């Protein structure tokens, strides 16, 4: 099994800031296998490639703009 390189990992806080969600949400998504992660001791490290390419807040605002167009 290939393990991700450390440079390909993000802390939960970094992933949460990138996605514009809480750290609890990132941990829940990891536990629910929506995000790939590795455990380092008691801490999660999120695999950068498993994150959506567009942050959540930006994606959601684009969807709202499209809905409000005539």
C-alpha positions, 0 to 999 in steps of 0.5 A, a space after each residue: 500500500 502506498 503511503 502519502 508523502 508528508 508534503 501531500 498531507 494537510 492538518 485538519 485545521 488547514 483543510 478546514 480553512 481551505 474548505 471553509 468548514 469547521 474542523 469538526 466537519 473535516 474530522 467527521 468527513 474523514 471518519 465517514 470516508 469522504 476524505 482520505 486521511 492518515 493517523 499520526 498518533 492521535 491526530 488526523 492528516 488529510 490527504 491533499 488530493 482527496 480535497 475538492 479542487 474548489 473550496 466549498 464556500 466558493 462552490 456554494 456561492 457560485 451555485 447560488 448565483 446561478 439559481 438567482 439568474 433569470 
